[in-house]
Amino acid sequence: MSEANPFPHADRLPPGCCLRKARAEDSWAIRWRVLQARLDPTQLRWQQFWVIECDKEMIACGQLRQFEGGQELGSLVVAPQWRGRGLGTLLTTHLIQQASGPLYLECLGDRLAHFYYRLSFKPATWDTMPPALQKKFRLSQRISRWLRLPLHVLCYEIPPLQP
């Protein structure tokens, strides 16, 4: 590993891998991973990403987008050949730890929703969702209803700090 690993569970990463903040030179690799996964390629800002790198290859990435009243976990991708090794869980857990308020996400499909439920995400209630996120999610909600796609909007509540 070329730099210090800020992740508290670094021992769970495969040998030669590290979790780090994205750098400017990662922007095209991030975009490529997101496009390969058929995720929304808009609003990709490398400055908001964390990546898992193994032997100088980006194998996973995810970002926290800032909105007024909350954050969105988005663009979480693990390279296909690295799936099933807990990297998605490690990266999601790390992003949860970085979050400063309620954390929202959209995911397509029940299998992916169960992945997030396992990490303590719950169905988001539209009434309590920050207006900025309601606006962002409104279009995908309409499209998913029209196409009858299983779109889930989930929320993770950040516990208050204990005195």
Secondary structure in CASP SS format (residue, H / E / C, confidence):
PFRMAT SS
TARGET T0000
AUTHOR 0000-0000-0000
METHOD secondary structure of the structure
MODEL  1
M C 1.00
S C 1.00
E C 1.00
A C 1.00
N C 1.00
P C 1.00
F C 1.00
P C 1.00
H C 1.00
A H 1.00
D H 1.00
R H 1.00
L C 1.00
P C 1.00
P C 1.00
G C 1.00
C E 1.00
C E 1.00
L E 1.00
R E 1.00
K E 1.00
A C 1.00
R C 1.00
A H 1.00
E H 1.00
D H 1.00
S H 1.00
W H 1.00
A H 1.00
I H 1.00
R H 1.00
W H 1.00
R H 1.00
V H 1.00
L H 1.00
Q H 1.00
A C 1.00
R C 1.00
L C 1.00
D C 1.00
P C 1.00
T C 1.00
Q C 1.00
L C 1.00
R C 1.00
W H 1.00
Q H 1.00
Q H 1.00
F E 1.00
W E 1.00
V E 1.00
I E 1.00
E E 1.00
C E 1.00
D C 1.00
K C 1.00
E E 1.00
M E 1.00
I E 1.00
A E 1.00
C E 1.00
G E 1.00
Q E 1.00
L E 1.00
R E 1.00
Q E 1.00
F E 1.00
E C 1.00
G C 1.00
G E 1.00
Q E 1.00
E E 1.00
L E 1.00
G E 1.00
S E 1.00
L E 1.00
V E 1.00
V E 1.00
A C 1.00
P H 1.00
Q H 1.00
W H 1.00
R C 1.00
G C 1.00
R C 1.00
G C 1.00
L H 1.00
G H 1.00
T H 1.00
L H 1.00
L H 1.00
T H 1.00
T H 1.00
H H 1.00
L H 1.00
I H 1.00
Q H 1.00
Q H 1.00
A C 1.00
S C 1.00
G C 1.00
P C 1.00
L E 1.00
Y E 1.00
L E 1.00
E E 1.00
C E 1.00
L E 1.00
G C 1.00
D H 1.00
R H 1.00
L H 1.00
A H 1.00
H H 1.00
F H 1.00
Y H 1.00
Y H 1.00
R H 1.00
L C 1.00
S C 1.00
F C 1.00
K E 1.00
P E 1.00
A C 1.00
T C 1.00
W H 1.00
D H 1.00
T H 1.00
M C 1.00
P C 1.00
P H 1.00
A H 1.00
L H 1.00
Q H 1.00
K H 1.00
K H 1.00
F H 1.00
R H 1.00
L H 1.00
S H 1.00
Q H 1.00
R H 1.00
I H 1.00
S H 1.00
R H 1.00
W H 1.00
L H 1.00
R C 1.00
L C 1.00
P C 1.00
L E 1.00
H E 1.00
V E 1.00
L E 1.00
C E 1.00
Y E 1.00
E C 1.00
I C 1.00
P C 1.00
P C 1.00
L C 1.00
Q C 1.00
P C 1.00
END
